[in-house]
Amino acid sequence: MPNTLEVTKDAIEQFQKVQKHMLVAKEENAKRTYESLKDDYLALKAILNVAGVNLTDIDKIKE
């Protein structure tokens, strides 16, 4: 069973990956893709907030 640090690390990595894809989708004007990724972004952001992660430096989207 993974510990809290491993779960948080995984969530941060997923959060950064989703943000990267969102930025590419926005650049390419892929609105449906961006909105689909935004659901994952918001879910991961909520998880990280509950885990007490400070998103100030890693949140590039800021939505």
Biopython code that builds the backbone (N, CA, C, O; Angstrom):
import numpy as np
from Bio.PDB.StructureBuilder import StructureBuilder

atoms = [
    (1, "MET", "N", (0.843, -1.184, 0.000)),
    (1, "MET", "CA", (0.000, 0.000, 0.000)),
    (1, "MET", "C", (0.888, 1.247, 0.000)),
    (1, "MET", "O", (1.783, 1.373, 0.835)),
    (2, "PRO", "N", (0.640, 2.164, -0.935)),
    (2, "PRO", "CA", (1.492, 3.355, -1.013)),
    (2, "PRO", "C", (1.257, 4.282, 0.184)),
    (2, "PRO", "O", (0.152, 4.374, 0.719)),
    (3, "ASN", "N", (2.325, 4.958, 0.580)),
    (3, "ASN", "CA", (2.180, 5.904, 1.683)),
    (3, "ASN", "C", (1.756, 7.272, 1.153)),
    (3, "ASN", "O", (1.703, 7.495, -0.057)),
    (4, "THR", "N", (1.462, 8.161, 2.059)),
    (4, "THR", "CA", (0.953, 9.485, 1.693)),
    (4, "THR", "C", (1.919, 10.235, 0.786)),
    (4, "THR", "O", (1.486, 10.895, -0.159)),
    (5, "LEU", "N", (3.194, 10.147, 1.049)),
    (5, "LEU", "CA", (4.189, 10.844, 0.231)),
    (5, "LEU", "C", (4.192, 10.317, -1.197)),
    (5, "LEU", "O", (4.287, 11.100, -2.142)),
    (6, "GLU", "N", (4.091, 9.008, -1.366)),
    (6, "GLU", "CA", (4.064, 8.422, -2.713)),
    (6, "GLU", "C", (2.810, 8.849, -3.481)),
    (6, "GLU", "O", (2.878, 9.160, -4.670)),
    (7, "VAL", "N", (1.679, 8.861, -2.800)),
    (7, "VAL", "CA", (0.415, 9.264, -3.419)),
    (7, "VAL", "C", (0.495, 10.735, -3.822)),
    (7, "VAL", "O", (0.078, 11.099, -4.922)),
    (8, "THR", "N", (1.023, 11.572, -2.948)),
    (8, "THR", "CA", (1.145, 12.996, -3.239)),
    (8, "THR", "C", (2.103, 13.224, -4.400)),
    (8, "THR", "O", (1.825, 14.037, -5.281)),
    (9, "LYS", "N", (3.214, 12.523, -4.408)),
    (9, "LYS", "CA", (4.189, 12.648, -5.494)),
    (9, "LYS", "C", (3.545, 12.268, -6.833)),
    (9, "LYS", "O", (3.732, 12.956, -7.836)),
    (10, "ASP", "N", (2.798, 11.184, -6.839)),
    (10, "ASP", "CA", (2.122, 10.742, -8.054)),
    (10, "ASP", "C", (1.097, 11.782, -8.522)),
    (10, "ASP", "O", (1.001, 12.071, -9.715)),
    (11, "ALA", "N", (0.339, 12.336, -7.583)),
    (11, "ALA", "CA", (-0.666, 13.343, -7.936)),
    (11, "ALA", "C", (-0.004, 14.597, -8.503)),
    (11, "ALA", "O", (-0.517, 15.188, -9.453)),
    (12, "ILE", "N", (1.118, 15.005, -7.937)),
    (12, "ILE", "CA", (1.848, 16.170, -8.457)),
    (12, "ILE", "C", (2.329, 15.896, -9.878)),
    (12, "ILE", "O", (2.205, 16.754, -10.751)),
    (13, "GLU", "N", (2.871, 14.717, -10.112)),
    (13, "GLU", "CA", (3.345, 14.367, -11.454)),
    (13, "GLU", "C", (2.196, 14.358, -12.457)),
    (13, "GLU", "O", (2.346, 14.846, -13.577)),
    (14, "GLN", "N", (1.052, 13.809, -12.063)),
    (14, "GLN", "CA", (-0.120, 13.793, -12.937)),
    (14, "GLN", "C", (-0.615, 15.218, -13.194)),
    (14, "GLN", "O", (-0.992, 15.557, -14.315)),
    (15, "PHE", "N", (-0.613, 16.035, -12.165)),
    (15, "PHE", "CA", (-1.053, 17.427, -12.268)),
    (15, "PHE", "C", (-0.185, 18.174, -13.281)),
    (15, "PHE", "O", (-0.700, 18.891, -14.139)),
    (16, "GLN", "N", (1.120, 18.005, -13.178)),
    (16, "GLN", "CA", (2.032, 18.678, -14.099)),
    (16, "GLN", "C", (1.844, 18.175, -15.533)),
    (16, "GLN", "O", (1.909, 18.959, -16.480)),
    (17, "LYS", "N", (1.613, 16.891, -15.690)),
    (17, "LYS", "CA", (1.397, 16.315, -17.018)),
    (17, "LYS", "C", (0.111, 16.854, -17.649)),
    (17, "LYS", "O", (0.098, 17.216, -18.825)),
    (18, "VAL", "N", (-0.961, 16.907, -16.869)),
    (18, "VAL", "CA", (-2.231, 17.426, -17.374)),
    (18, "VAL", "C", (-2.080, 18.894, -17.772)),
    (18, "VAL", "O", (-2.585, 19.317, -18.812)),
    (19, "GLN", "N", (-1.389, 19.660, -16.945)),
    (19, "GLN", "CA", (-1.176, 21.076, -17.269)),
    (19, "GLN", "C", (-0.414, 21.238, -18.580)),
    (19, "GLN", "O", (-0.744, 22.095, -19.400)),
    (20, "LYS", "N", (0.602, 20.411, -18.768)),
    (20, "LYS", "CA", (1.387, 20.480, -20.006)),
    (20, "LYS", "C", (0.491, 20.237, -21.217)),
    (20, "LYS", "O", (0.579, 20.951, -22.216)),
    (21, "HIS", "N", (-0.364, 19.233, -21.124)),
    (21, "HIS", "CA", (-1.270, 18.923, -22.227)),
    (21, "HIS", "C", (-2.325, 20.021, -22.417)),
    (21, "HIS", "O", (-2.721, 20.315, -23.545)),
    (22, "MET", "N", (-2.771, 20.616, -21.324)),
    (22, "MET", "CA", (-3.730, 21.715, -21.421)),
    (22, "MET", "C", (-3.120, 22.908, -22.148)),
    (22, "MET", "O", (-3.775, 23.533, -22.982)),
    (23, "LEU", "N", (-1.868, 23.224, -21.832)),
    (23, "LEU", "CA", (-1.212, 24.350, -22.485)),
    (23, "LEU", "C", (-1.043, 24.108, -23.981)),
    (23, "LEU", "O", (-1.201, 25.028, -24.783)),
    (24, "VAL", "N", (-0.723, 22.873, -24.355)),
    (24, "VAL", "CA", (-0.609, 22.535, -25.779)),
    (24, "VAL", "C", (-1.982, 22.631, -26.442)),
    (24, "VAL", "O", (-2.102, 23.178, -27.538)),
    (25, "ALA", "N", (-3.009, 22.109, -25.792)),
    (25, "ALA", "CA", (-4.360, 22.165, -26.356)),
    (25, "ALA", "C", (-4.805, 23.609, -26.543)),
    (25, "ALA", "O", (-5.423, 23.946, -27.553)),
    (26, "LYS", "N", (-4.493, 24.460, -25.577)),
    (26, "LYS", "CA", (-4.868, 25.874, -25.684)),
    (26, "LYS", "C", (-4.136, 26.536, -26.844)),
    (26, "LYS", "O", (-4.726, 27.304, -27.604)),
    (27, "GLU", "N", (-2.848, 26.235, -26.974)),
    (27, "GLU", "CA", (-2.039, 26.790, -28.062)),
    (27, "GLU", "C", (-2.582, 26.364, -29.426)),
    (27, "GLU", "O", (-2.568, 27.144, -30.378)),
    (28, "GLU", "N", (-3.058, 25.129, -29.512)),
    (28, "GLU", "CA", (-3.586, 24.596, -30.769)),
    (28, "GLU", "C", (-5.070, 24.914, -30.954)),
    (28, "GLU", "O", (-5.681, 24.513, -31.944)),
    (29, "ASN", "N", (-5.639, 25.637, -29.990)),
    (29, "ASN", "CA", (-7.055, 26.006, -30.025)),
    (29, "ASN", "C", (-7.963, 24.774, -30.058)),
    (29, "ASN", "O", (-8.999, 24.765, -30.724)),
    (30, "ALA", "N", (-7.555, 23.743, -29.329)),
    (30, "ALA", "CA", (-8.327, 22.498, -29.232)),
    (30, "ALA", "C", (-9.245, 22.606, -28.014)),
    (30, "ALA", "O", (-8.940, 22.073, -26.947)),
    (31, "LYS", "N", (-10.353, 23.289, -28.182)),
    (31, "LYS", "CA", (-11.236, 23.625, -27.063)),
    (31, "LYS", "C", (-11.818, 22.403, -26.365)),
    (31, "LYS", "O", (-11.854, 22.355, -25.136)),
    (32, "ARG", "N", (-12.272, 21.418, -27.131)),
    (32, "ARG", "CA", (-12.859, 20.223, -26.515)),
    (32, "ARG", "C", (-11.813, 19.441, -25.725)),
    (32, "ARG", "O", (-12.101, 18.942, -24.637)),
    (33, "THR", "N", (-10.616, 19.334, -26.261)),
    (33, "THR", "CA", (-9.531, 18.648, -25.556)),
    (33, "THR", "C", (-9.178, 19.387, -24.277)),
    (33, "THR", "O", (-8.993, 18.773, -23.227)),
    (34, "TYR", "N", (-9.086, 20.707, -24.369)),
    (34, "TYR", "CA", (-8.763, 21.528, -23.206)),
    (34, "TYR", "C", (-9.811, 21.332, -22.107)),
    (34, "TYR", "O", (-9.461, 21.136, -20.943)),
    (35, "GLU", "N", (-11.084, 21.384, -22.472)),
    (35, "GLU", "CA", (-12.154, 21.227, -21.484)),
    (35, "GLU", "C", (-12.140, 19.832, -20.860)),
    (35, "GLU", "O", (-12.407, 19.683, -19.668)),
    (36, "SER", "N", (-11.832, 18.825, -21.650)),
    (36, "SER", "CA", (-11.737, 17.469, -21.132)),
    (36, "SER", "C", (-10.594, 17.350, -20.123)),
    (36, "SER", "O", (-10.751, 16.739, -19.065)),
    (37, "LEU", "N", (-9.463, 17.929, -20.452)),
    (37, "LEU", "CA", (-8.312, 17.912, -19.550)),
    (37, "LEU", "C", (-8.581, 18.741, -18.298)),
    (37, "LEU", "O", (-8.062, 18.440, -17.223)),
    (38, "LYS", "N", (-9.384, 19.770, -18.441)),
    (38, "LYS", "CA", (-9.686, 20.647, -17.308)),
    (38, "LYS", "C", (-10.379, 19.878, -16.191)),
    (38, "LYS", "O", (-10.165, 20.172, -15.015)),
    (39, "ASP", "N", (-11.207, 18.896, -16.541)),
    (39, "ASP", "CA", (-11.849, 18.059, -15.518)),
    (39, "ASP", "C", (-10.797, 17.341, -14.678)),
    (39, "ASP", "O", (-10.887, 17.313, -13.451)),
    (40, "ASP", "N", (-9.801, 16.761, -15.343)),
    (40, "ASP", "CA", (-8.712, 16.078, -14.626)),
    (40, "ASP", "C", (-7.903, 17.075, -13.801)),
    (40, "ASP", "O", (-7.525, 16.796, -12.663)),
    (41, "TYR", "N", (-7.646, 18.230, -14.387)),
    (41, "TYR", "CA", (-6.888, 19.290, -13.718)),
    (41, "TYR", "C", (-7.570, 19.690, -12.409)),
    (41, "TYR", "O", (-6.919, 19.781, -11.368)),
    (42, "LEU", "N", (-8.875, 19.927, -12.465)),
    (42, "LEU", "CA", (-9.603, 20.364, -11.273)),
    (42, "LEU", "C", (-9.653, 19.269, -10.211)),
    (42, "LEU", "O", (-9.553, 19.556, -9.018)),
    (43, "ALA", "N", (-9.806, 18.024, -10.636)),
    (43, "ALA", "CA", (-9.825, 16.909, -9.680)),
    (43, "ALA", "C", (-8.473, 16.767, -8.985)),
    (43, "ALA", "O", (-8.402, 16.605, -7.767)),
    (44, "LEU", "N", (-7.405, 16.830, -9.775)),
    (44, "LEU", "CA", (-6.066, 16.716, -9.184)),
    (44, "LEU", "C", (-5.758, 17.912, -8.284)),
    (44, "LEU", "O", (-5.128, 17.759, -7.238)),
    (45, "LYS", "N", (-6.197, 19.087, -8.686)),
    (45, "LYS", "CA", (-5.979, 20.287, -7.877)),
    (45, "LYS", "C", (-6.682, 20.143, -6.528)),
    (45, "LYS", "O", (-6.127, 20.521, -5.496)),
    (46, "ALA", "N", (-7.893, 19.600, -6.531)),
    (46, "ALA", "CA", (-8.631, 19.386, -5.283)),
    (46, "ALA", "C", (-7.902, 18.389, -4.382)),
    (46, "ALA", "O", (-7.780, 18.607, -3.177)),
    (47, "ILE", "N", (-7.423, 17.305, -4.966)),
    (47, "ILE", "CA", (-6.680, 16.297, -4.194)),
    (47, "ILE", "C", (-5.423, 16.905, -3.574)),
    (47, "ILE", "O", (-5.125, 16.671, -2.403)),
    (48, "LEU", "N", (-4.699, 17.679, -4.359)),
    (48, "LEU", "CA", (-3.470, 18.288, -3.855)),
    (48, "LEU", "C", (-3.758, 19.330, -2.780)),
    (48, "LEU", "O", (-2.988, 19.465, -1.829)),
    (49, "ASN", "N", (-4.848, 20.060, -2.919)),
    (49, "ASN", "CA", (-5.229, 21.023, -1.875)),
    (49, "ASN", "C", (-5.539, 20.308, -0.572)),
    (49, "ASN", "O", (-5.123, 20.759, 0.495)),
    (50, "VAL", "N", (-6.270, 19.191, -0.646)),
    (50, "VAL", "CA", (-6.590, 18.414, 0.556)),
    (50, "VAL", "C", (-5.311, 17.863, 1.185)),
    (50, "VAL", "O", (-5.200, 17.776, 2.408)),
    (51, "ALA", "N", (-4.350, 17.492, 0.340)),
    (51, "ALA", "CA", (-3.077, 16.955, 0.838)),
    (51, "ALA", "C", (-2.176, 18.048, 1.401)),
    (51, "ALA", "O", (-1.126, 17.758, 1.973)),
    (52, "GLY", "N", (-2.589, 19.315, 1.237)),
    (52, "GLY", "CA", (-1.812, 20.423, 1.792)),
    (52, "GLY", "C", (-0.671, 20.885, 0.914)),
    (52, "GLY", "O", (0.246, 21.555, 1.389)),
    (53, "VAL", "N", (-0.713, 20.537, -0.365)),
    (53, "VAL", "CA", (0.351, 20.938, -1.282)),
    (53, "VAL", "C", (0.143, 22.397, -1.692)),
    (53, "VAL", "O", (-0.956, 22.783, -2.089)),
    (54, "ASN", "N", (1.192, 23.194, -1.595)),
    (54, "ASN", "CA", (1.150, 24.584, -2.029)),
    (54, "ASN", "C", (1.306, 24.601, -3.542)),
    (54, "ASN", "O", (2.362, 24.249, -4.067)),
    (55, "LEU", "N", (0.251, 25.010, -4.241)),
    (55, "LEU", "CA", (0.241, 24.977, -5.702)),
    (55, "LEU", "C", (0.778, 26.256, -6.340)),
    (55, "LEU", "O", (0.845, 26.348, -7.566)),
    (56, "THR", "N", (1.154, 27.225, -5.545)),
    (56, "THR", "CA", (1.579, 28.519, -6.067)),
    (56, "THR", "C", (2.639, 28.400, -7.147)),
    (56, "THR", "O", (2.535, 29.052, -8.186)),
    (57, "ASP", "N", (3.644, 27.591, -6.926)),
    (57, "ASP", "CA", (4.754, 27.490, -7.871)),
    (57, "ASP", "C", (4.518, 26.503, -9.002)),
    (57, "ASP", "O", (5.139, 26.628, -10.058)),
    (58, "ILE", "N", (3.642, 25.528, -8.814)),
    (58, "ILE", "CA", (3.483, 24.498, -9.844)),
    (58, "ILE", "C", (2.235, 24.665, -10.696)),
    (58, "ILE", "O", (2.103, 24.008, -11.729)),
    (59, "ASP", "N", (1.316, 25.532, -10.282)),
    (59, "ASP", "CA", (0.080, 25.717, -11.055)),
    (59, "ASP", "C", (0.287, 26.769, -12.136)),
    (59, "ASP", "O", (0.284, 27.969, -11.862)),
    (60, "LYS", "N", (0.468, 26.302, -13.368)),
    (60, "LYS", "CA", (0.725, 27.196, -14.498)),
    (60, "LYS", "C", (-0.560, 27.689, -15.138)),
    (60, "LYS", "O", (-0.551, 28.703, -15.836)),
    (61, "ILE", "N", (-1.665, 26.990, -14.913)),
    (61, "ILE", "CA", (-2.941, 27.326, -15.549)),
    (61, "ILE", "C", (-3.681, 28.384, -14.729)),
    (61, "ILE", "O", (-4.240, 29.324, -15.295)),
    (62, "LYS", "N", (-3.689, 28.243, -13.439)),
    (62, "LYS", "CA", (-4.315, 29.184, -12.497)),
    (62, "LYS", "C", (-5.811, 29.361, -12.745)),
    (62, "LYS", "O", (-6.299, 30.490, -12.769)),
    (63, "GLU", "N", (-6.530, 28.284, -12.925)),
    (63, "GLU", "CA", (-8.000, 28.356, -13.067)),
    (63, "GLU", "C", (-8.656, 27.837, -11.825)),
    (63, "GLU", "O", (-9.884, 27.812, -11.739)),
]
sb = StructureBuilder()
sb.init_structure("model")
sb.init_model(0)
sb.init_chain("A")
sb.init_seg("    ")
for serial, (resi, resn, name, xyz) in enumerate(atoms, 1):
    if name == "N":
        sb.init_residue(resn, " ", resi, " ")
    sb.init_atom(name, np.array(xyz, "f"), 0.0, 1.0, " ", f" {name:<3s}", serial, name[0])
structure = sb.get_structure()
